[in-house]
Amino acid sequence: MKSGTFKLGLRGRILLVLLLAAGLRAAVMVDYLVEQKEADIAAARRNLAVQARNAGKELTTRIDAAQHLLFGLTHARELDTQDREACSAFLAGVLQNYPQYTGILTITPDGALFCDSLRTGRQLNLSDRAYFRKAMESPGLALEPAFGRLTGLGVMQAAMASRDAAGQVRFVMLVSINLDRIARSVVATQPYADTVLTLFDREATVLAANANAPVRVDGPRLLGKSLASTELGRFAMSAQDGATAEFVGPSGVSRVWAAAGLPPAWNTGLKLTLGVPTQQLVEAAESRARSVFAGVLAATILVVLVGLALAEWGIRRPIARILKASARFSGGDLNARIGEPYPGGEIGDLMRELDLGAERGQEQQEEIRRFNVLLEERVRQRTAELEAANEELKAFSYSIAHDLRQPLISMNGYAGLLEKSLKNGPPPPETVHYLGRMRAGVGQISDLADAMVSLAHLSRTSLVLEEVDLSELAGEAAHACREREPGRAVNVQIQPGLRCTADRPLMKLALRNLMDNAWKFSAGRQPAEISFGMTLGEGGAPAYFIRDNGAGFDMAYAAKLFTAFHRMHSPAEFSGTGIGLANVGKIIGRHGGRIWAEAAPGAGAVFYFTLGRPAGGPERA
């Protein structure tokens, strides 16, 4: 009996190669997954450090916000009072709008609590607090992590002194940032369950502790205790910002911890730690590894089956040609083609269509290139045209401001000399009339030139945003009108305490124009009534208004109100350049708001405006 030789057919050989390749791939993938697991754990620790730094940044943001609030409150007129109850009521109203604080209070220069937002009426002496002493000595912000005496909660005390013109302290303003609220908001966003955030003072005393686990929460039993002798306390006090370590915490659970703190400039000693159970990091990495392995295994099996199918139908070489040409084409070789010979059947048709598609793609790429060249040329031309138009506008503004003004000055001067020469004898009345009209016309042209230059200047002025007291600006505008016409009886009502964030000089110009407008068109009313205030517009947003009982206008022409050189009344009725409301419209538009009016002939007018986000993003002083 002859010994037979076992021979593999083409299908068997391909199957053997595919199985060997799949086995090698699986071995490599197992090694890769082990490395990837360690990399995932390291990445999770780095991400935990980033989250800890973000928590520190969140606290820094809250301190910055408290600094802005303190600055506003130290200048608030409502706190310049000896009425303790009224002061506390005002602070209670402020606290309702700022729930991130546990309390807001004022302290007299001798350290006595004067009024507080909680309206407790308690008598406390806070002169021993570090933040009080620092605020008394320095004009800046004073910070101290502590437990609030009124609330018993862990807080970051932020204080600032209010000083008079001579630099003497009138009172110290204090807000208490709720550290527990910050801790809750941070852990609520963490991806791992049972994430623990702990805040320490410089003595490693726990000011706040919170976790996003429903069962094990160490916060209540650790609050107010010093952990200086524990591994967690030593890590919090000594670790650099963003450092991580693994050890068993106070709850007996092994965790990976990350440390962070406030910027050194604050010098508060406040430290925070963020801890995630070690097992969770490991399980997450293992879960990802299992998912990848399952996907790779499925893909390997699929590759084996596909390889067998391709070998069965004899399409290995055509596919190789297609892949080779596709790789060249994807790599940027637009001349890559599969080329003849094309086999019969669907594969040949596919290869032919792919080559035709490559031809069309190359043509489209060339068309795109030509279009880009043309587009760049058009952009260059439009840019040159825009620059030329800007230069023409600058020249026009210069001509308005200088060249046109000089002959007007000369004309006005000669008219004055002519008028003076005619005083030697009685001039004819029509001569005096003509001279008056000439000088009035020159004055109108000069005013118009000033207004046009002002309108052009508004488009180039950079915004400097700050807190602006609109009530104060409206009062200044009304005072200027009274000084200009002291003989008029006008009842001006201004709602107090209206504040916003805006460019102060531009808002001052806008309110002056609106007040001048109301003052001018209410002439002849007995009594004349003008009011400035605020109401709620669409969506509850504040809408400010100036109302008068003057001449009013027909709303059919309201669309032209804020267009330059359009007037609702003739110059014989009311003087003006037709630029004032155009300036107001441009100022409100630059602040991201809108302005509109409501009026009726003989029944007065109301101008409303809102302030939104300034175009181009905020610019702060």
URLINQUI-V671587 format. One record per helix or strand. SS is the DSSP state (a for helix, b for strand). FROM is the first residue (numbers start at 1). LEN is the number of residues. Records with the same first field share a line. If there is no record, write none. Layout:
SS = FROM-LEN, FROM-LEN
//
This chain:
a = 10-65, 77-3, 84-14, 130-8, 179-10, 219-4, 231-8, 264-3, 278-36, 316-15, 345-80, 429-30, 470-15, 504-18, 538-3, 555-6, 580-11
b = 101-7, 112-5, 125-1, 142-6, 154-10, 169-10, 196-5, 205-7, 226-1, 244-5, 254-8, 271-7, 465-5, 490-5, 499-5, 528-9, 542-7, 595-5, 605-5, 620-1
//
